[in-house]
Amino acid sequence: MVIQADGANLKFKDYLLGSLARLLPFDAIAALGDYPLHDKWTKTRVVQMR
């Protein structure tokens, strides 16, 4: 599940910006680290649901 870094739910704008950021060609390289570039730009996190 994707949430904002502060724990709040995402808004449509957040989904849109995250999707657009993934279209950048260097984003795949930036995802090799522990915190992908598109998540930094949109201030989001992926968390595991239990």
N, C-alpha and C positions, 0 to 999 in steps of 0.2 A: 504494500500500500504506500502511496506517496502522500506525504504531508509537508507542510511548511516547517522550516527549521525551528520555529517557536512552538510547534505542536498543533497548530490550527489546521483546519481542513482547507483544501485548495479551492480557489475560485476559477472561473472559466479563463480569466486572464493568465493565471499561473500555468494552466494546462497548455494554453496557446503559446506562451513564451518558451516553455520547456520543449514543446514539439519543434518550434522554429529553431531553437538553439541546437537541436540534434541534427539539423540539416547541414550545419557547417562541416566542411570536409575535415577539419582538424579535430573535431570533437571526439572521433573514435580514438585518436591517439591520446587525447587528454583523459579519456576514460580509463587508461591503464593505471592511473593512480588510485588511491583509496576514496577519493571524493571527486566524481566527474565534473567537468567544467560546466555542463548545462545545469547541474544541481547548485553549483556555486552562484551562477548568474541569477537563477530564479529563487534562491534561498529555500530549496526543498531537500527532503531526505526520503529515502526508501526504507521502510521499516517492515519487518516480518510480522504478519498477523498470527495470533495463536488461536 
